[in-house]
């Protein structure tokens, strides 16, 4: 993170949500398999999604949405090719007046937002979601 913001692992340690051993194990898994630390911690069972969402909301200063029960219109899904959704780990949510709202695990990833806007030919409005949730939605909608 830029701007001196604390990283997720540091926040989780400071709040006592995880211990140092759990952080080390999770970082090792992250290096081995990739992905965001929050998703790795959820996968390992060290932290639940609600706790990660709560901390991410504070870290990014915006609401973290859940995609579990979200219904996305087929015309919005078809705007983003499956390989693009997987590569950028994003999920299109809705289109309103030429602006495509996407779920993304780092809404401050301006390079990703710019790339998508250029590729898709629309304005992009990023909103925060847990990476694990986005990947599940990609599997559900793109197979």
Backbone as a printed PyTorch tensor [residue, N CA C, xyz], in Angstrom:
tensor([[[  0.8410,  -1.1810,   0.0000],
         [  0.0000,   0.0000,   0.0000],
         [  0.8810,   1.2360,   0.0000]],

        [[  0.4560,   2.2060,  -0.6970],
         [  1.2030,   3.4610,  -0.7020],
         [  0.6050,   4.4270,   0.3020]],

        [[  1.2940,   5.5230,   0.5230],
         [  0.7500,   6.5550,   1.3970],
         [  0.8590,   6.2290,   2.8650]],

        [[  1.6960,   5.2350,   3.2220],
         [  1.9030,   4.9210,   4.6190],
         [  0.7670,   4.1560,   5.2660]],

        [[ -0.1770,   3.6640,   4.4940],
         [ -1.2650,   2.8750,   5.0720],
         [ -0.7370,   1.5220,   5.5130]],

        [[ -1.3120,   1.0030,   6.5730],
         [ -0.8910,  -0.3000,   7.0760],
         [ -1.4270,  -1.3950,   6.1600]],

        [[ -0.6330,  -2.4480,   6.0740],
         [ -1.0240,  -3.6060,   5.2840],
         [ -1.9790,  -4.4730,   6.1080]],

        [[ -2.7570,  -5.2860,   5.4130],
         [ -3.7610,  -6.1080,   6.0630],
         [ -3.1520,  -6.9910,   7.1520]],

        [[ -2.0370,  -7.6530,   6.8580],
         [ -1.4060,  -8.5220,   7.8490],
         [ -1.0320,  -7.7920,   9.1260]],

        [[ -0.5220,  -6.5640,   8.9770],
         [ -0.1550,  -5.7550,  10.1520],
         [ -1.3860,  -5.4340,  10.9900]],

        [[ -2.4640,  -5.0610,  10.3330],
         [ -3.7040,  -4.7230,  11.0430],
         [ -4.2410,  -5.9430,  11.7820]],

        [[ -4.2280,  -7.0910,  11.1200],
         [ -4.7380,  -8.3150,  11.7470],
         [ -3.9040,  -8.7140,  12.9590]],

        [[ -2.5910,  -8.5130,  12.8770],
         [ -1.7240,  -8.7870,  14.0270],
         [ -2.0140,  -7.8190,  15.1750]],

        [[ -2.1010,  -6.5330,  14.8530],
         [ -2.3310,  -5.5070,  15.8850],
         [ -3.6570,  -5.6980,  16.6110]],

        [[ -4.6660,  -6.1500,  15.8980],
         [ -5.9900,  -6.3380,  16.5080],
         [ -6.1310,  -7.6950,  17.1840]],

        [[ -5.0850,  -8.5290,  17.0810],
         [ -5.1410,  -9.8480,  17.7070],
         [ -6.0100, -10.8340,  16.9420]],

        [[ -6.3550, -10.5030,  15.7180],
         [ -7.1990, -11.3720,  14.9040],
         [ -6.4330, -12.6240,  14.4840]],

        [[ -5.1460, -12.4560,  14.1810],
         [ -4.2700, -13.5860,  13.8860],
         [ -3.0050, -13.4290,  14.7280]],

        [[ -2.2590, -14.5340,  14.8500],
         [ -0.9720, -14.4520,  15.5450],
         [  0.1540, -14.5000,  14.5040]],

        [[  1.3760, -14.3300,  14.9660],
         [  2.5260, -14.2650,  14.0480],
         [  2.6980, -15.5640,  13.2650]],

        [[  2.4940, -16.6920,  13.9020],
         [  2.6280, -17.9760,  13.2100],
         [  1.6020, -18.0890,  12.0760]],

        [[  0.3690, -17.6920,  12.3490],
         [ -0.6640, -17.7170,  11.3080],
         [ -0.2920, -16.7950,  10.1480]],

        [[  0.2590, -15.6290,  10.4610],
         [  0.6730, -14.7000,   9.4040],
         [  1.7730, -15.3260,   8.5500]],

        [[  2.7430, -15.9510,   9.1930],
         [  3.8490, -16.5750,   8.4700],
         [  3.3390, -17.6960,   7.5580]],

        [[  2.4630, -18.5310,   8.0880],
         [  1.8950, -19.6180,   7.2860],
         [  1.1240, -19.0530,   6.0960]],

        [[  0.3020, -18.0390,   6.3460],
         [ -0.5110, -17.4480,   5.2790],
         [  0.3520, -16.7870,   4.2120]],

        [[  1.3870, -16.0730,   4.6180],
         [  2.2810, -15.4340,   3.6420],
         [  2.9940, -16.4990,   2.8080]],

        [[  3.3840, -17.5970,   3.4470],
         [  4.0030, -18.7070,   2.7140],
         [  3.0660, -19.2800,   1.6600]],

        [[  1.8290, -19.5030,   2.0520],
         [  0.8180, -20.0010,   1.1060],
         [  0.5660, -18.9890,  -0.0090]],

        [[  0.5420, -17.7240,   0.3450],
         [  0.3330, -16.6680,  -0.6420],
         [  1.4630, -16.6770,  -1.6690]],

        [[  2.7030, -16.8140,  -1.2080],
         [  3.8440, -16.8500,  -2.1250],
         [  3.7810, -18.0890,  -3.0140]],

        [[  3.3310, -19.1810,  -2.4470],
         [  3.2760, -20.4420,  -3.1970],
         [  2.1640, -20.4490,  -4.2350]],

        [[  0.9720, -19.9910,  -3.8590],
         [ -0.2030, -20.1260,  -4.7130],
         [ -0.7220, -18.8070,  -5.2840]],

        [[ -0.2520, -17.6840,  -4.7500],
         [ -0.7390, -16.3840,  -5.2160],
         [ -2.0040, -15.9790,  -4.4780]],

        [[ -2.5720, -14.8730,  -4.8870],
         [ -3.8040, -14.3780,  -4.2790],
         [ -3.5360, -13.3300,  -3.2190]],

        [[ -4.5910, -12.7530,  -2.7320],
         [ -4.5210, -11.7150,  -1.7100],
         [ -4.4710, -12.3830,  -0.3400]],

        [[ -3.8000, -11.7370,   0.5970],
         [ -3.6100, -12.3090,   1.9230],
         [ -4.9410, -12.6260,   2.6060]],

        [[ -5.9000, -11.7310,   2.4880],
         [ -7.1990, -11.9680,   3.1160],
         [ -7.8440, -13.2620,   2.6440]],

        [[ -7.7680, -13.5310,   1.3360],
         [ -8.3380, -14.7610,   0.7850],
         [ -7.6070, -15.9930,   1.2940]],

        [[ -6.2910, -15.8930,   1.4060],
         [ -5.5000, -17.0140,   1.9120],
         [ -5.8770, -17.2990,   3.3640]],

        [[ -6.0000, -16.2500,   4.1610],
         [ -6.3730, -16.4220,   5.5740],
         [ -7.7580, -17.0560,   5.7170]],

        [[ -8.6860, -16.6540,   4.8560],
         [-10.0280, -17.2440,   4.8650],
         [ -9.9340, -18.7180,   4.4870]],

        [[ -9.1990, -19.0070,   3.4120],
         [ -9.0460, -20.3890,   2.9280],
         [ -8.4320, -21.2900,   4.0060]],

        [[ -7.4530, -20.7680,   4.7330],
         [ -6.8010, -21.5470,   5.7870],
         [ -7.6680, -21.6760,   7.0420]],

        [[ -8.7590, -20.9130,   7.1080],
         [ -9.6520, -20.9770,   8.2640],
         [ -9.1820, -20.1530,   9.4470]],

        [[ -8.2110, -19.2590,   9.2330],
         [ -7.6950, -18.4330,  10.3220],
         [ -8.6080, -17.2550,  10.6340]],

        [[ -9.3450, -16.7790,   9.6290],
         [-10.2080, -15.5990,   9.7860],
         [-11.4510, -15.8160,   8.9330]],

        [[-12.5970, -15.3080,   9.3910],
         [-13.7950, -15.4410,   8.5550],
         [-13.9490, -14.2290,   7.6290]],

        [[-14.7870, -14.3970,   6.6250],
         [-14.9760, -13.3500,   5.6150],
         [-15.4650, -12.0370,   6.2100]],

        [[-16.3520, -12.1250,   7.1870],
         [-16.9030, -10.9070,   7.7870],
         [-15.8090, -10.0580,   8.4380]],

        [[-14.8760, -10.7080,   9.1150],
         [-13.7820,  -9.9770,   9.7750],
         [-12.8740,  -9.3270,   8.7320]],

        [[-12.5290, -10.0700,   7.6760],
         [-11.6990,  -9.5040,   6.6060],
         [-12.4280,  -8.3250,   5.9650]],

        [[-13.7080,  -8.4880,   5.6820],
         [-14.4870,  -7.4020,   5.0640],
         [-14.4750,  -6.1640,   5.9480]],

        [[-14.6610,  -6.3500,   7.2370],
         [-14.6760,  -5.2250,   8.1730],
         [-13.3440,  -4.4770,   8.1690]],

        [[-12.2520,  -5.2140,   8.1690],
         [-10.9270,  -4.5710,   8.1750],
         [-10.6460,  -3.8970,   6.8430]],

        [[-11.0220,  -4.5460,   5.7380],
         [-10.8200,  -3.9340,   4.4180],
         [-11.6140,  -2.6330,   4.2890]],

        [[-12.8130,  -2.6150,   4.8510],
         [-13.6270,  -1.3850,   4.8120],
         [-12.8980,  -0.2350,   5.4970]],

        [[-12.2800,  -0.5220,   6.6190],
         [-11.5260,   0.5190,   7.3220],
         [-10.2750,   0.9060,   6.5390]],

        [[ -9.5950,  -0.0940,   5.9720],
         [ -8.3550,   0.1470,   5.2470],
         [ -8.6000,   0.9910,   3.9970]],

        [[ -9.6500,   0.6720,   3.2430],
         [ -9.9280,   1.3770,   1.9940],
         [-10.9550,   2.4970,   2.1430]],

        [[-11.5190,   2.6060,   3.3380],
         [-12.5370,   3.6350,   3.6320],
         [-13.7280,   3.5720,   2.6750]],

        [[-14.1880,   2.3510,   2.4370],
         [-15.4100,   2.1660,   1.6620],
         [-16.0360,   0.8220,   2.0130]],

        [[-17.3130,   0.7130,   1.7400],
         [-18.0580,  -0.5060,   2.0480],
         [-17.5660,  -1.6620,   1.1990]],

        [[-17.4710,  -2.8230,   1.8070],
         [-17.0950,  -4.0550,   1.1190],
         [-18.3800,  -4.8290,   0.8350]],

        [[-18.6640,  -5.0530,  -0.4440],
         [-19.9110,  -5.7330,  -0.7840],
         [-19.7180,  -7.2420,  -0.8270]],

        [[-20.8000,  -7.9490,  -0.6380],
         [-20.8050,  -9.4040,  -0.7650],
         [-21.4170,  -9.7600,  -2.1140]],

        [[-20.8300, -10.7240,  -2.7750],
         [-21.3410, -11.1640,  -4.0760],
         [-22.0940, -12.4900,  -3.9800]],

        [[-22.1750, -13.0480,  -2.7780],
         [-22.7600, -14.3710,  -2.6000],
         [-24.1730, -14.5100,  -3.1750]],

        [[-25.0210, -13.5470,  -2.9220],
         [-26.4120, -13.6370,  -3.3700],
         [-26.7480, -12.5810,  -4.4160]],

        [[-25.7270, -12.0000,  -4.9990],
         [-25.9200, -10.9380,  -5.9850],
         [-26.3080, -11.5550,  -7.3260]],

        [[-27.3840, -11.0410,  -7.9080],
         [-27.8050, -11.4620,  -9.2410],
         [-27.3220, -10.4250, -10.2400]],

        [[-26.5550, -10.8740, -11.2150],
         [-25.9700,  -9.9740, -12.2040],
         [-26.6180, -10.2670, -13.5640]],

        [[-27.1210,  -9.2310, -14.2290],
         [-27.7980,  -9.4420, -15.5180],
         [-26.8480, -10.0330, -16.5670]],

        [[-27.3480, -10.9570, -17.3980],
         [-26.5150, -11.5800, -18.4310],
         [-25.8560, -10.5750, -19.3820]],

        [[-26.5440,  -9.4670, -19.6990],
         [-25.9450,  -8.4820, -20.6090],
         [-24.7390,  -7.7900, -19.9740]],

        [[-24.7270,  -7.6730, -18.6600],
         [-23.5720,  -7.0900, -17.9620],
         [-22.4310,  -8.1080, -17.9250]],

        [[-22.7560,  -9.3630, -17.6430],
         [-21.7450, -10.4210, -17.6370],
         [-21.0580, -10.4990, -19.0000]],

        [[-21.8260, -10.3900, -20.0610],
         [-21.2630, -10.5320, -21.4080],
         [-20.3570,  -9.3660, -21.8110]],

        [[-20.3740,  -8.2840, -21.0580],
         [-19.5010,  -7.1480, -21.3660],
         [-18.0260,  -7.4590, -21.0950]],

        [[-17.7790,  -8.4000, -20.1920],
         [-16.4020,  -8.7460, -19.8120],
         [-16.1680, -10.2160, -20.1500]],

        [[-15.1690, -10.4640, -20.9750],
         [-14.8220, -11.8390, -21.3380],
         [-14.2990, -12.5780, -20.1090]],

        [[-14.5580, -13.8880, -20.0310],
         [-14.1010, -14.6690, -18.8740],
         [-12.6040, -14.5460, -18.5910]],

        [[-11.7760, -14.5370, -19.6440],
         [-10.3330, -14.4600, -19.4160],
         [ -9.9270, -13.1180, -18.8090]],

        [[-10.6300, -12.0580, -19.1680],
         [-10.3620, -10.7320, -18.5940],
         [-10.7790, -10.7030, -17.1280]],

        [[-11.9710, -11.2410, -16.8300],
         [-12.4480, -11.2840, -15.4430],
         [-11.4680, -12.0520, -14.5660]],

        [[-10.9730, -13.1870, -15.0770],
         [-10.0390, -14.0090, -14.3070],
         [ -8.6740, -13.3310, -14.1770]],

        [[ -8.1840, -12.7780, -15.2850],
         [ -6.8590, -12.1390, -15.2620],
         [ -6.8030, -10.9860, -14.2690]],

        [[ -7.8260, -10.1420, -14.2760],
         [ -7.8440,  -8.9690, -13.4060],
         [ -8.5580,  -9.2180, -12.0730]],

        [[ -9.1330, -10.4100, -11.9230],
         [ -9.9150, -10.7760, -10.7320],
         [-10.9440,  -9.6910, -10.4250]],

        [[-11.8180,  -9.4810, -11.4070],
         [-12.8990,  -8.4970, -11.2560],
         [-14.2170,  -9.1630, -11.6350]],

        [[-15.2990,  -8.5740, -11.1840],
         [-16.6270,  -9.0610, -11.5400],
         [-17.4830,  -7.8770, -11.9380]],

        [[-17.9960,  -7.8710, -13.1760],
         [-18.8990,  -6.7840, -13.5710],
         [-20.2130,  -6.9140, -12.8000]],

        [[-20.7590,  -5.7890, -12.3540],
         [-21.9750,  -5.8350, -11.5390],
         [-23.1710,  -5.1700, -12.2130]],

        [[-22.9570,  -3.9750, -12.7560],
         [-24.0450,  -3.3180, -13.4740],
         [-23.5050,  -2.2210, -14.3770]],

        [[-24.3390,  -1.8390, -15.3240],
         [-23.9910,  -0.7790, -16.2550],
         [-25.0550,   0.2940, -16.1330]],

        [[-24.6080,   1.5310, -15.8910],
         [-25.5420,   2.6350, -15.7370],
         [-24.9560,   3.8670, -16.4230]],

        [[-25.6190,   4.3530, -17.4480],
         [-25.2150,   5.5610, -18.1650],
         [-23.7550,   5.5070, -18.6140]],

        [[-23.3580,   4.3760, -19.2060],
         [-22.0130,   4.2510, -19.7460],
         [-20.9290,   3.9850, -18.7250]],

        [[-21.3040,   3.7300, -17.4800],
         [-20.3260,   3.4130, -16.4360],
         [-20.5670,   1.9870, -15.9400]],

        [[-19.5320,   1.1670, -16.0520],
         [-19.6030,  -0.2090, -15.5970],
         [-19.0680,  -0.2880, -14.1710]],

        [[-19.8970,  -0.7510, -13.2660],
         [-19.4760,  -0.9600, -11.8820],
         [-18.9070,  -2.3630, -11.7860]],

        [[-17.6960,  -2.4560, -11.2200],
         [-17.0480,  -3.7530, -11.0530],
         [-16.6930,  -3.9790,  -9.5910]],

        [[-16.7190,  -5.2390,  -9.1870],
         [-16.1990,  -5.6330,  -7.8800],
         [-14.7240,  -5.9500,  -8.0700]],

        [[-13.8890,  -5.4310,  -7.1790],
         [-12.4470,  -5.6120,  -7.2500],
         [-11.9030,  -5.6390,  -5.8210]],

        [[-10.8360,  -6.4200,  -5.6140],
         [-10.3070,  -6.5410,  -4.2450],
         [ -9.4380,  -5.3580,  -3.8410]],

        [[ -8.9880,  -4.5700,  -4.8140],
         [ -8.2380,  -3.3530,  -4.5010],
         [ -8.7780,  -2.2140,  -5.3550]],

        [[ -9.7400,  -1.4670,  -4.8210],
         [-10.3510,  -0.3920,  -5.6070],
         [ -9.3940,   0.7530,  -5.9230]],

        [[ -8.2130,   0.7480,  -5.3200],
         [ -7.2120,   1.7780,  -5.6090],
         [ -6.2420,   1.3680,  -6.7100]],

        [[ -6.4710,   0.2190,  -7.3270],
         [ -5.5960,  -0.2750,  -8.3990],
         [ -5.9260,   0.4720,  -9.6910]],

        [[ -5.4150,   1.6890,  -9.7750],
         [ -5.7680,   2.5560, -10.9000],
         [ -5.3110,   1.9940, -12.2390]],

        [[ -4.1950,   1.2950, -12.2750],
         [ -3.7330,   0.6890, -13.5240],
         [ -4.7470,  -0.3040, -14.0670]],

        [[ -5.2870,  -1.1210, -13.1790],
         [ -6.3030,  -2.0970, -13.5720],
         [ -7.5550,  -1.3860, -14.0740]],

        [[ -7.9960,  -0.3910, -13.3540],
         [ -9.1930,   0.3550, -13.7430],
         [ -8.9890,   1.0240, -15.1030]],

        [[ -7.8290,   1.6300, -15.3010],
         [ -7.5310,   2.2720, -16.5890],
         [ -7.4820,   1.2540, -17.7220]],

        [[ -6.8280,   0.1230, -17.4870],
         [ -6.7570,  -0.9270, -18.5110],
         [ -8.1460,  -1.3890, -18.9150]],

        [[ -8.9890,  -1.6370, -17.9230],
         [-10.3440,  -2.1160, -18.2020],
         [-11.1610,  -1.0720, -18.9490]],

        [[-11.0470,   0.1760, -18.5540],
         [-11.7850,   1.2480, -19.2360],
         [-11.3830,   1.3140, -20.7040]],

        [[-10.0940,   1.1900, -20.9640],
         [ -9.6000,   1.2280, -22.3370],
         [-10.1040,   0.0120, -23.1230]],

        [[ -9.9650,  -1.1830, -22.5500],
         [-10.3530,  -2.4190, -23.2400],
         [-11.8500,  -2.4930, -23.5110]],

        [[-12.6430,  -2.0530, -22.5380],
         [-14.0820,  -2.2080, -22.6400],
         [-14.7870,  -0.9960, -23.2390]],

        [[-14.0830,   0.1220, -23.3040],
         [-14.6660,   1.3160, -23.9040],
         [-15.7540,   1.9720, -23.0720]],

        [[-15.6850,   1.7840, -21.7580],
         [-16.6520,   2.4130, -20.8450],
         [-15.9070,   2.9610, -19.6340]],

        [[-16.5640,   3.8450, -18.8990],
         [-16.0050,   4.2830, -17.6180],
         [-16.1560,   3.1290, -16.6270]],

        [[-15.2110,   3.0440, -15.7040],
         [-15.2280,   1.9730, -14.7020],
         [-15.3880,   2.5810, -13.3150]],

        [[-16.3030,   2.0280, -12.5510],
         [-16.4930,   2.4170, -11.1470],
         [-16.1610,   1.1930, -10.2910]],

        [[-14.9910,   1.2020,  -9.6430],
         [-14.6080,   0.0480,  -8.8210],
         [-15.2300,   0.1060,  -7.4280]],

        [[-15.6880,  -1.0380,  -6.9580],
         [-16.1410,  -1.1380,  -5.5720],
         [-15.4740,  -2.3500,  -4.9220]],

        [[-15.2820,  -2.2580,  -3.6480],
         [-14.5310,  -3.2320,  -2.8760],
         [-15.3110,  -4.5200,  -2.6430]],

        [[-14.6310,  -5.6530,  -2.8830],
         [-15.1570,  -6.9740,  -2.5470],
         [-13.9670,  -7.8540,  -2.1790]],

        [[-14.2240,  -8.9060,  -1.4460],
         [-13.1760,  -9.8470,  -1.0560],
         [-12.8020, -10.6900,  -2.2680]],

        [[-11.5020, -10.8650,  -2.4960],
         [-11.0190, -11.6260,  -3.6530],
         [-11.6820, -13.0020,  -3.7370]],

        [[-11.7880, -13.6840,  -2.6240],
         [-12.3990, -15.0150,  -2.5570],
         [-13.8250, -14.9760,  -3.1030]],

        [[-14.5610, -13.9430,  -2.7310],
         [-15.9330, -13.7300,  -3.1790],
         [-15.9810, -13.4820,  -4.6930]],

        [[-15.0400, -12.6950,  -5.1940],
         [-14.9770, -12.3940,  -6.6340],
         [-14.6990, -13.6750,  -7.4130]],

        [[-13.7460, -14.4630,  -6.9610],
         [-13.4070, -15.7110,  -7.6560],
         [-14.5880, -16.6770,  -7.6710]],

        [[-15.3180, -16.7490,  -6.5680],
         [-16.5150, -17.5960,  -6.5310],
         [-17.5500, -17.1100,  -7.5470]],

        [[-17.7330, -15.7930,  -7.6440],
         [-18.6920, -15.2300,  -8.6090],
         [-18.2300, -15.4920, -10.0400]],

        [[-16.9370, -15.3770, -10.2940],
         [-16.4140, -15.6650, -11.6430],
         [-16.7190, -17.1200, -11.9970]],

        [[-16.4680, -18.0320, -11.0720],
         [-16.7840, -19.4560, -11.3160],
         [-18.2780, -19.6560, -11.5660]],

        [[-19.1010, -18.9780, -10.7860],
         [-20.5550, -19.1300, -10.9010],
         [-21.0750, -18.6010, -12.2410]],

        [[-20.5900, -17.4550, -12.6660],
         [-21.1300, -16.8210, -13.8810],
         [-20.4010, -17.2040, -15.1600]],

        [[-19.1110, -17.5000, -15.0730],
         [-18.3480, -17.8090, -16.2920],
         [-18.0020, -19.2930, -16.4100]],

        [[-18.2270, -20.0450, -15.3220],
         [-17.9610, -21.4730, -15.3680],
         [-16.5160, -21.8430, -15.2500]]])
